[in-house]
Amino acid sequence: MFMLAGFFWGGLTAPISIKLAGIYGIIDVPDARKIHTGNMPRGAGIGLWLGYMLMAVLMSDSSPSMRFIATGATVIFLCGYLDDMCSLSPYLRLALHIMASALVVVPLNLGFMASVIAVLWVAGVTSAYNLIDGMNGLCISIFIASSVALFMTGHSYAGIYMGAMALGVLCWNFPSAQTFLGDGGSTLLGYLFAAHFLTVSGDNLSQMPLPLMLGVLALFGGVPVIDTLTAFTRRILCGKSPFYPDKKHLHHILISLTGSNVITVTIILSLQLFMLAWGMRLWPR
């Protein structure tokens, strides 16, 4: 039931977001660092955000943590949606991401060091999903795989519903796109996964030795986190801002080698599934 509801919600709200993008001029214009060649409406994340808010209202009594996640998700989405319309400072966005991450982590009472790491990880995953969103279907496919991991670690209803919503939007984004997630949608997906994962796994993570905790977080963060860390390191070593955009992400490299969007997404999704499976092997039983 949750799966069908999520799928139809995502699939039916995507065309509404396309109309809104046309009305408010939320259009992704191609440039030298982008792969697409024509103007594309973006902002499909608004349906995902509204769908999540509906789930949060319905499940708030049985899952009080969803109130914190829903509040943080609203901050993340609105920040990204505004950025889709008029570019915001990357440092302002980072500050808002950290604030929204702290909103979820602080109530978990993980201890000082674990809480600091958790806040940075949630904020990092939020930004990483945005940076990996450079190709049709890539960010959404990674999120769906991560939602399956949520289901397997205990967030069954949220994982099923969020993954199904994303699958509904995927029908409008892959293999040929009629709309993009936009920054509001991609950061929202990263935040929702990271926040729910921390909520269900916080106690287990806080009891792990620090190296194991960092390893598990890296594996569940997956390809987006590794790709973002690599990009930031590369840019800093070149004397540039870590937020300086370029065309050297993993998906850029693979598309130049394969010449195929579908093959590139399949390779990266396979890597993501491998990392999630490895993370599950380290998961306390």
Buried (B, 14 or more C-beta within 10 A) or exposed (E): EBBEBBBBBBBEBBBEBBEBBEEEEBBBEEEEEBBBEEEBBBBBBBBBBBBBBBBBEEBEEEBEBBBBBBBBBBBBBBBBBBBBBEEBEBEEBBEBBBBBBBBBBEBBEBEEEBBEBBBBBBBBBBBBBBBBBBBBBBBBBBBBBBBBBBBBBBBEBBBBBBBBBBBBBBBBBBEEBBBBBBBBBBBBBBBBBBBBBBBBBBEBBBEBEEEEBBBBBBBBBBBBBBBBBEBBEBBEEEEEEBBBBEBEBBBBEBBEEEEEBEEBBBBBBEBBBEBBEBBBEEBEE
